[in-house]
């Protein structure tokens, strides 16, 4: 099995699991609590609840999600081509599929705060998995991409933020400001969880070390920490002297040892430590 084929199978699996989590969050958490968190899922909740008096149970979430997405999927395919929509189309269909088959299990019924927290956690995980597979589930991000195709001076993110804000405000008008405030909590948590999955959950530390003993210190770090060290030529702008700066990335638990080893080797070393969101390569996350 080739690497490309493995990646395709992995992406299908990620989209399948991610959309299942998203569907569960929408149907079992956000819908029972009337939390409108934006996107077509938010519109689907609004439409279902508004049509409850006309249709028993209202228009199903899966039907609304698919019906809203289809025209924009077709328009996007015409403008950007079929390959652009392959993953997004699959993710959109899978989300509607899960919305139609998953049982509704209200895990936080009656508690708005728990609904916002649970829903944000589950939805964020689902969206993150879908994004890791380089796909989306259509909705407002698809509309934003279409609008940006004609309004190039606006970013897709800005357009999507405006569209989602309008949906949340509409939900606030229908269900009250309190619901909108809890929805904002869910939206924030969703974005944080999704960003964590996209950026990578293995946080590390990077150290920039300016020292008079670069050769000696680099050998100590490579031997004691078993980490690679890169030497970078630098110039002190005040003195004009040539400097040697070492660059080393270590796990969070190793940063204390790195500072201690540096201090023992060169007490006058100048050390800068910064957070690293994701590291690819030997000793860290595999590509």
C-alpha positions as CSV (number, residue, x, y, z in Angstrom):
1,X,0.0,0.0,0.0
2,X,1.5,3.3,-1.1
3,X,1.9,6.3,1.2
4,X,-0.6,8.3,-0.9
5,X,-3.2,5.5,-0.5
6,X,-2.6,5.4,3.2
7,X,-3.1,9.1,3.4
8,X,-6.4,8.8,1.5
9,X,-7.7,6.0,3.8
10,X,-6.6,8.0,6.8
11,X,-8.4,11.1,5.6
12,X,-11.6,9.1,5.0
13,X,-11.4,7.7,8.5
14,X,-10.8,11.1,10.0
15,X,-13.7,12.7,8.1
16,X,-16.0,9.8,9.1
17,X,-15.1,10.1,12.8
18,X,-15.0,13.9,12.8
19,X,-18.4,14.3,11.2
20,X,-19.9,11.7,13.6
21,X,-18.7,13.8,16.5
22,X,-20.0,17.0,14.9
23,X,-23.4,15.4,14.3
24,X,-23.6,14.2,17.9
25,X,-22.7,17.7,19.2
26,X,-25.4,19.3,17.1
27,X,-28.2,16.8,17.6
28,X,-27.6,15.8,21.2
29,X,-26.2,18.9,22.8
30,X,-26.7,22.2,20.9
31,X,-30.2,21.4,19.5
32,X,-31.8,20.3,22.8
33,X,-30.3,23.4,24.5
34,X,-31.2,25.8,21.6
35,X,-27.6,26.9,21.3
36,X,-27.0,28.5,17.9
37,X,-23.2,28.4,17.3
38,X,-23.2,29.6,13.6
39,X,-22.8,27.7,10.4
40,X,-25.4,25.7,8.6
41,X,-25.8,23.4,11.6
42,X,-27.0,26.5,13.5
43,X,-29.4,27.4,10.8
44,X,-30.6,23.8,10.8
45,X,-31.4,24.0,14.5
46,X,-33.3,27.3,13.9
47,X,-35.3,25.8,11.0
48,X,-36.2,22.7,12.9
49,X,-37.5,24.5,15.9
50,X,-39.4,27.1,13.8
51,X,-41.1,24.3,11.8
52,X,-42.1,22.1,14.8
53,X,-45.7,23.5,14.6
54,X,-46.0,22.7,10.9
55,X,-44.2,19.3,10.8
56,X,-44.1,16.9,13.7
57,X,-40.6,17.2,15.1
58,X,-39.7,19.9,12.6
59,X,-37.6,19.6,9.5
60,X,-34.8,17.1,10.3
61,X,-31.4,18.5,10.8
62,X,-29.9,16.2,8.2
63,X,-32.3,17.3,5.5
64,X,-31.7,21.0,6.2
65,X,-28.0,20.6,6.2
66,X,-27.9,18.8,2.9
67,X,-30.5,21.1,1.3
68,X,-28.6,24.2,2.2
69,X,-25.3,22.8,1.1
70,X,-26.2,21.3,-2.3
71,X,-26.6,24.6,-4.3
72,X,-23.4,26.0,-2.9
73,X,-21.5,22.8,-3.6
74,X,-22.7,22.9,-7.2
75,X,-21.8,26.5,-7.6
76,X,-18.4,26.0,-6.1
77,X,-17.8,23.0,-8.4
78,X,-18.6,25.1,-11.4
79,X,-16.2,27.9,-10.3
80,X,-13.4,25.9,-8.8
81,X,-13.6,22.5,-10.2
82,X,-14.6,19.0,-9.0
83,X,-11.3,18.2,-7.3
84,X,-11.7,21.2,-5.0
85,X,-15.0,19.8,-3.7
86,X,-14.1,16.1,-3.4
87,X,-13.3,16.0,0.3
88,X,-15.8,18.8,1.2
89,X,-18.6,17.0,-0.6
90,X,-17.8,13.7,1.1
91,X,-17.7,15.4,4.5
92,X,-21.0,17.3,3.9
93,X,-22.7,14.0,2.9
94,X,-21.3,12.2,5.9
95,X,-22.4,14.9,8.3
96,X,-26.0,14.7,7.0
97,X,-25.8,10.9,7.2
98,X,-24.7,10.9,10.8
99,X,-27.4,13.5,11.7
100,X,-30.0,11.2,10.3
101,X,-28.9,7.9,11.9
102,X,-27.3,8.8,15.3
103,X,-29.7,8.6,18.2
104,X,-30.3,11.8,20.2
105,X,-28.7,11.4,23.7
106,X,-29.1,14.7,25.6
107,X,-26.0,14.4,27.8
108,X,-26.5,17.9,29.4
109,X,-30.2,18.4,29.3
110,X,-31.4,21.4,31.2
111,X,-27.9,22.7,32.0
112,X,-26.8,25.4,29.5
113,X,-23.2,25.7,30.8
114,X,-22.6,22.0,30.5
115,X,-24.2,22.1,27.1
116,X,-21.8,24.8,26.0
117,X,-18.8,23.0,27.4
118,X,-19.6,19.5,26.2
119,X,-20.9,20.7,22.9
120,X,-17.8,22.9,22.3
121,X,-15.5,20.1,23.3
122,X,-17.1,17.5,21.0
123,X,-17.7,19.8,18.1
124,X,-14.2,21.2,18.3
125,X,-12.7,17.7,18.2
126,X,-14.9,16.8,15.2
127,X,-14.1,19.9,13.3
128,X,-10.4,19.5,14.1
129,X,-10.3,15.9,12.7
130,X,-12.1,17.0,9.5
131,X,-9.7,19.9,9.1
132,X,-6.7,17.6,9.7
133,X,-8.0,15.6,6.7
134,X,-7.9,18.8,4.7
135,X,-11.7,19.0,4.3
136,X,-14.6,21.1,5.5
137,X,-18.3,20.3,6.0
138,X,-19.5,23.0,3.7
139,X,-21.7,25.6,5.3
140,X,-20.6,29.2,5.9
141,X,-17.0,28.5,5.1
142,X,-18.1,27.3,1.6
143,X,-20.2,30.4,1.2
144,X,-17.3,32.6,2.4
145,X,-15.0,31.0,-0.2
146,X,-17.6,31.8,-2.9
147,X,-18.0,35.4,-1.8
148,X,-14.2,35.8,-1.6
149,X,-14.0,34.5,-5.2
150,X,-15.7,37.7,-6.3
151,X,-14.6,40.1,-3.5
152,X,-10.9,39.4,-3.5
153,X,-10.1,42.3,-1.1
154,X,-11.8,40.4,1.8
155,X,-10.3,37.3,3.4
156,X,-12.3,34.1,3.6
157,X,-11.9,34.1,7.4
158,X,-13.4,37.6,7.7
159,X,-16.4,36.8,5.6
160,X,-17.0,33.5,7.5
161,X,-16.8,35.4,10.8
162,X,-19.4,37.9,9.6
163,X,-21.8,35.1,8.4
164,X,-21.5,33.1,11.6
165,X,-22.0,36.3,13.7
166,X,-25.3,37.0,11.8
167,X,-26.5,33.5,12.4
168,X,-25.7,33.8,16.2
169,X,-27.5,37.1,16.3
170,X,-30.5,35.6,14.6
171,X,-30.5,32.9,17.2
172,X,-30.2,35.5,20.0
173,X,-33.3,37.2,18.5
174,X,-35.3,34.0,18.5
175,X,-34.1,32.3,21.7
176,X,-32.8,35.2,23.8
177,X,-29.6,36.9,24.6
178,X,-28.7,34.4,27.4
179,X,-28.6,31.5,24.8
180,X,-26.4,33.6,22.6
181,X,-23.9,34.2,25.5
182,X,-23.7,30.4,26.2
183,X,-23.3,29.9,22.4
184,X,-20.3,32.2,22.4
185,X,-18.7,30.0,25.1
186,X,-19.3,26.9,22.9
187,X,-17.9,28.7,19.9
188,X,-14.7,29.8,21.8
189,X,-14.1,26.3,23.1
190,X,-14.8,24.8,19.7
191,X,-12.2,27.0,18.0
192,X,-9.6,26.3,20.7
193,X,-10.0,22.5,20.5
194,X,-10.0,22.5,16.7
195,X,-6.9,24.7,16.6
196,X,-5.2,22.4,19.1
197,X,-5.8,19.4,16.8
198,X,-4.8,21.3,13.7
199,X,-1.6,22.7,15.2
200,X,-0.6,19.6,17.0
201,X,-1.0,18.7,20.6
202,X,2.7,17.9,21.2
203,X,4.0,21.3,22.5
204,X,7.7,21.7,22.7
205,X,10.2,24.3,23.7
206,X,12.8,26.0,21.5
207,X,16.0,27.6,23.0
208,X,18.2,30.2,21.4
209,X,21.5,30.3,23.2
210,X,24.2,32.9,22.7
211,X,27.4,31.6,24.2
212,X,31.2,32.0,24.2
213,X,31.5,28.2,24.3
214,X,29.4,27.0,21.4
215,X,31.4,23.8,20.6
216,X,31.6,22.7,24.2
217,X,28.0,23.4,25.0
218,X,26.6,21.9,21.8
219,X,28.4,18.6,22.6
220,X,27.0,18.6,26.1
221,X,23.4,19.2,24.9
222,X,23.7,16.5,22.2
223,X,25.2,14.0,24.6
224,X,23.1,14.6,27.7
225,X,19.8,15.4,26.1
226,X,20.2,13.4,22.9
227,X,18.8,16.4,20.9
228,X,20.2,18.0,17.8
229,X,21.8,21.4,18.0
230,X,22.1,23.9,15.1
231,X,24.8,26.6,15.1
232,X,23.8,30.0,13.7
233,X,26.3,32.8,13.0
234,X,25.3,36.1,14.5
235,X,26.7,39.6,15.1
236,X,26.4,41.7,18.3
237,X,25.1,45.0,16.9
238,X,26.4,47.1,19.8
239,X,29.9,45.6,19.9
240,X,30.1,44.5,16.3
241,X,31.6,41.2,17.5
242,X,30.8,37.9,15.8
243,X,28.7,35.7,18.0
244,X,27.7,32.0,17.9
245,X,24.1,31.2,18.6
246,X,22.9,27.7,19.2
247,X,19.3,26.6,18.4
248,X,17.8,23.5,20.1
249,X,14.3,22.1,20.3
250,X,13.4,19.9,23.3
251,X,10.4,18.5,25.0
252,X,8.8,20.6,27.7
253,X,10.1,18.4,30.5
254,X,13.7,18.8,29.2
255,X,13.9,22.6,29.2
256,X,14.9,22.8,32.9
257,X,17.8,20.4,32.3
258,X,18.8,22.4,29.2
259,X,19.0,25.6,31.2
260,X,20.9,23.8,34.0
261,X,23.5,22.3,31.6
262,X,23.9,25.7,29.9
263,X,24.5,27.5,33.1
264,X,27.1,24.9,34.2
265,X,29.0,25.2,30.9
266,X,28.7,29.0,30.5
267,X,27.2,31.0,33.3
268,X,27.3,34.1,31.1
269,X,25.3,32.5,28.3
270,X,22.2,34.4,27.0
271,X,19.3,32.1,26.7
272,X,15.9,32.7,25.1
273,X,13.2,30.1,25.5
274,X,10.0,30.1,23.5
275,X,7.0,27.8,22.9
276,X,6.8,25.6,19.9
277,X,3.3,24.5,18.8
278,X,4.4,21.6,16.6
279,X,7.6,19.9,15.6
280,X,8.0,17.4,12.7
281,X,11.0,15.2,12.4
282,X,13.2,12.7,14.3
283,X,12.4,12.5,18.0
284,X,9.2,14.4,17.6
285,X,5.9,14.0,15.6
286,X,6.5,11.8,12.6
287,X,5.7,13.2,9.2
